[in-house]
Amino acid sequence: MKKLLSLVLSFALLLLPACGEENFPTASEEKEINTKFGVIKEAIPDFEVSQIPETDLFVFEENGLYGYKNSVGEIIIPAEYNVANGFYNGFASVRKDYNIDGVEFVDWKSVNYKGELLDFSVYEYDENIGLWHAQEKEGKYGYVNAEGREIVPIIYDTFAYKYGTGYVSALKENEITEMDLKEGVIKRYEPFDESKSYDEVIDAKDYDLLVCNNMFLVNGERDSCGYEFPFNASLDLTWDIYRDGNKADSTKLNLMTGPYDGVYYLGKDGEAAFDFAVPSFKNPYPTPAAKDANTEKYKGIMDSYLKERGISKTPRTVDNIITGNFLSEDKTSAVIGFRVTDEFMNERWDISWDEKTYKENEAAFFWAMLLVPDVNDLETYEVLDDTVSIQVDAVMYPRVKLMTVADVSNEEGFDVVGLVSMYEGWDTYIKHLPKR
């Protein structure tokens, strides 16, 4: 009995992760989930597009104020505006200044080619769809035709669109309306029902869907308007959230707006940031992966990289070291993500280094992703990606932080996933590791 117990304990110890490693989840049974969506197209009422019209209206001045006359000298709009601009792409604009109790106010209006005043601003013509972007005084957006008639009501908080396609996602009170303005339709999405007929049917399994750093990626490319895969369908999916390599939750995601107008994100309001999220029908860890906290083990490799780049005296910080069978089933590989310390960057923020200073100091601003094909051979490594710069520029020098290595694409094998930090904003870094 003691011998049997000893064998059981020995086998159990073999299954434990090595010291300093934190195992990520492994494959589980795929769930039966309805991944299809029916597309219902609704015609936009009184939809009409326009070419840029010609006009014979011209600005004239009288007593320091401005208005518009036609080509035969008839006054179409009296000279009662402080500013009157010439026509551009079919519209002009006028401004009237007010002083109420010592407070200055201005009022802008647009003018169409007929000389009719419009109580909103028309500011861009999209030749691909034959409509103009418009914005009213409260900041709401819509689309108008050449006469200024509202084709898409000016009621939306913001637009996100892919230029040249006619595809628009209009946000109002956190609800998305998705439109194809080349077809003149609103597109609605609902879970597929076999008893119904649809204009189109899409299947989420046909797409490589990923949310990373709150950005929505479709087939490896960022999609900020839902053009490649509709936001309303993605909001109806259940997503598995991974944080620090572990599955933290299975949940619906929320639509989020970011620091820039016309860019939408997906996330979980009120919760800490997560590494990434994939639809719950996808398993990002088909084979085990682990986070290795033993950075000292890989010190020689990082030293070799810095020496090879001529920057061996640069202070460094390790973001993550992820191990797993990324390249083949019979070898454990490691991906090392490390970079210059923030302290080093901050100390030299306003210093312009020339080539001579860089060589004398053997230091620079850098980030690197290294691949160790076999952790049993710590003499061999490959540079997956890196940037070395002697000029710290917040805009021109983005830093990439390794977050995880997981199967987040439809390509066979694993993907290196990172966070790109820039002066104003962020992005997602993904590099595929094909099987060897």
Beta strands, then each sheet from edge to edge (+ up, - down):
strand 1: 21-23
strand 2: 36-43
strand 3: 58-62
strand 4: 65-69
strand 5: 75-81
strand 6: 83-84
strand 7: 92-100
strand 8: 103-111
strand 9: 117-118
strand 10: 121-126
strand 11: 131-135
strand 12: 141-144
strand 13: 150-156
strand 14: 158-162
strand 15: 167-172
strand 16: 175-180
strand 17: 185-191
strand 18: 200-203
strand 19: 209-212
strand 20: 215-218
strand 21: 221-222
strand 22: 239-243
strand 23: 246-251
strand 24: 254-257
strand 25: 264-267
strand 26: 276-279
strand 27: 289-292
strand 28: 316-328
strand 29: 331-340
strand 30: 365-372
strand 31: 382-389
strand 32: 399-406
strand 33: 414-422
strand 34: 425-433
sheet 1: 1+ 27- 28+ 29- 30+ 31-
sheet 2: 14+ 15- 16+ 17- 2+ 18-
sheet 3: 3+ 4- 5+
sheet 4: 6+ 7- 8+ 9-
sheet 5: 10+ 11- 12+ 13-
sheet 6: 21+ 20- 19+ 26- 22+ 23-
sheet 7: 24+ 25-
sheet 8: 32+ 33- 34+
end
